[in-house]
């Protein structure tokens, strides 16, 4: 009995259906993250998160001296080192380097993705901080701050940058273990930056949760948009 090879049109249709399902799933996840941010913001505005914020924040402070974070001085210094990974300067350097590399290798759409994600994320973070204008925690800060508290800019921009670059590295690797490694590393760095902000007393935990929600949603939306454009151009 002869077995007929699938036609090219069938392969294209299957690819379209697969890509379409991933796009729908990505938009669903992004929508859930945005909804989560909205619910969290509502609770913060109404003051319902004060007990949670205070409990978690004080858990990172020394019982004998709440003005200092828990642990020896070197741990506090390490916290400042980790939090610098989410600073605008560091993420800008990494993003410019990534865009430059992608342009050299003629991956213009992905260069546009990184630029759009990072610049757009900074704009969204600034607008949200101005809109909510939440004061910083009333503890002695172990790092200097210049803007409002909600949402955390470090948590948001680290999520945008690390998740976007992690997705690009995962896409470029044919090895599934390497894909999982890159995505896991991006998540790990994002989480550590957010935790360092609470540890240093410059953010409430709800600030960080909100930053993660918005940053992850924005990264997913940017990635989905570029993938959709690529698919349409390839067809």
C-alpha positions in Angstrom: 0.0 0.0 0.0 1.4 3.3 -1.0 1.8 6.0 1.6 1.4 9.5 0.2 3.6 12.3 1.6 1.7 15.2 3.0 1.4 18.1 0.5 3.1 21.4 1.1 -0.2 23.1 1.6 -1.0 20.6 4.4 2.3 21.4 6.1 1.6 25.1 5.8 -1.8 24.6 7.3 -0.5 22.6 10.2 2.2 25.2 10.8 -0.4 28.0 10.7 -2.7 26.1 13.2 0.3 25.5 15.5 1.5 29.1 15.4 -2.1 30.3 15.8 -2.6 28.3 18.9 0.6 29.6 20.4 -0.4 33.1 19.6 -3.8 32.7 21.3 -2.1 31.1 24.3 0.4 33.9 24.6 -2.3 36.5 24.4 -4.3 34.6 27.0 -1.4 34.6 29.4 -0.6 38.3 28.8 -4.3 39.1 29.4 -4.2 37.2 32.7 -1.1 39.0 33.8 -2.7 42.4 33.0 -5.8 41.4 34.9 -3.7 40.4 37.8 -2.0 43.8 37.8 -5.4 45.5 37.7 -6.7 43.6 40.7 -3.5 44.1 42.6 -3.5 47.9 41.8 -7.1 48.1 43.1 -6.2 46.4 46.4 -3.2 48.8 46.8 -5.3 51.9 46.1 -7.9 50.7 48.7 -5.2 50.0 51.2 -6.0 46.4 51.6 -2.4 45.2 51.1 -0.9 47.2 54.0 -0.8 44.2 56.4 0.7 41.9 53.8 3.3 44.5 52.7 4.4 45.3 56.2 4.7 41.6 57.2 6.8 40.7 54.2 8.9 43.9 54.4 9.7 43.4 58.1 10.6 39.7 57.4 13.6 41.0 55.5 14.6 43.4 58.4 16.7 42.6 61.4 14.6 41.9 64.5 16.9 43.8 66.8 17.3 46.7 64.4 14.5 47.1 61.8 16.5 49.9 60.1 18.9 47.3 58.6 18.2 44.2 56.4 18.7 40.8 57.9 22.1 39.1 57.6 25.7 40.3 57.8 27.0 43.4 56.0 28.3 41.5 53.0 24.8 40.1 52.3 23.5 43.7 52.2 26.3 44.6 49.8 25.4 41.6 47.7 21.8 42.7 47.6 22.9 46.0 46.1 25.0 44.2 43.5 22.0 42.0 42.5 19.6 45.0 42.4 22.0 46.8 40.0 21.2 44.1 37.4 17.8 45.7 37.1 19.0 49.2 36.9 18.3 51.3 33.8 22.0 51.7 33.0 22.8 48.0 33.1 19.7 47.0 31.2 20.3 49.7 28.6 23.9 48.5 28.0 22.7 44.9 27.6 19.9 45.9 25.3 22.0 48.1 23.1 24.6 45.3 22.8 21.8 42.8 21.9 20.3 45.2 19.3 23.8 45.8 17.8 24.4 42.1 17.5 21.0 41.4 15.9 21.5 44.2 13.4 25.0 42.8 12.4 23.5 39.3 11.8 20.6 40.9 9.8 17.9 39.9 12.3 16.2 43.2 12.0 12.8 42.1 13.3 14.3 40.8 16.5 16.4 43.9 16.9 13.2 45.8 16.7 11.6 43.5 19.2 14.4 44.2 21.8 14.3 47.9 21.2 10.4 48.1 21.3 10.2 45.9 24.5 12.8 47.8 26.5 12.0 51.4 25.4 8.2 50.7 25.6 8.7 49.1 29.0 10.5 52.2 30.4 7.7 54.4 29.1 5.0 52.3 30.6 6.9 52.1 33.9 7.3 55.8 34.1 3.6 56.5 33.3 2.4 54.0 35.9 4.6 55.4 38.6 3.3 58.9 37.9 -0.3 57.7 37.8 -0.2 55.8 41.1 2.4 58.0 42.9 2.8 55.6 45.8 5.3 56.6 48.5 8.2 54.4 49.2 8.3 52.1 52.3 8.8 54.0 55.6 12.1 52.2 56.4 15.7 53.2 56.0 16.6 52.4 52.4 19.8 50.6 51.6 19.8 52.0 48.1 19.0 55.5 46.7 15.7 56.0 45.0 14.3 58.9 42.9 10.8 57.8 41.7 7.5 56.6 43.1 7.1 53.1 44.4 4.4 51.4 42.4 5.1 49.4 40.3 8.7 48.5 40.8 10.7 49.8 37.8 13.6 47.4 38.4 11.2 44.4 38.6 9.3 45.4 35.5 12.3 46.3 33.3 14.3 43.2 34.4 11.3 41.1 33.4 11.0 42.8 30.1 14.7 42.6 29.2 15.6 39.2 30.6 12.5 37.4 29.4 12.8 38.9 25.9 16.5 38.0 25.6 15.9 34.6 27.1 13.2 33.9 24.5 15.5 34.9 21.7 18.3 32.7 23.0 15.9 29.8 23.4 14.6 30.2 19.9 18.1 30.2 18.5 19.0 26.9 20.1 17.9 23.6 18.7 18.5 21.8 22.0 15.5 21.6 24.3 17.7 21.5 27.4 19.4 24.7 26.3 16.0 26.3 25.6 14.8 25.4 29.2 18.1 26.7 30.6 17.8 30.1 28.9 14.2 30.6 30.0 15.0 29.4 33.5 18.0 31.7 33.7 15.8 34.7 32.6 13.2 33.9 35.2 15.9 33.4 37.9 17.5 36.8 37.2 14.1 38.5 37.1 13.0 37.0 40.5 16.3 37.8 42.2 16.2 41.5 41.1 12.7 41.8 42.4 13.5 40.2 45.8 16.5 42.4 46.2 14.3 45.5 46.0 12.2 44.2 48.9 15.3 43.1 50.8 16.9 46.6 50.5 13.6 48.2 51.7 13.0 50.3 48.6 9.9 48.6 47.5 6.8 46.9 49.0 6.3 43.3 47.8 3.2 44.4 46.0 5.3 46.9 44.0 7.5 44.0 42.8 4.5 41.7 42.0 2.9 44.5 40.0 6.2 45.1 38.1 6.5 41.4 37.3 2.9 41.3 36.0 3.2 44.3 33.7 6.8 43.5 32.6 6.0 39.9 31.7 2.8 40.8 29.9 4.6 43.5 27.9 7.4 41.1 26.9 4.9 38.5 25.8 2.9 41.0 23.8 6.0 42.3 22.0 7.2 38.8 21.2 3.7 37.8 19.9 3.5 40.9 17.7 6.9 40.2 16.1 6.1 36.5 15.6 2.8 37.4 14.0 4.4 39.9 11.6 7.1 37.3 10.7 4.5 34.6 10.0 2.5 37.0 7.7 5.7 38.0 5.8 6.8 34.3 5.4 3.4 33.4 3.9 
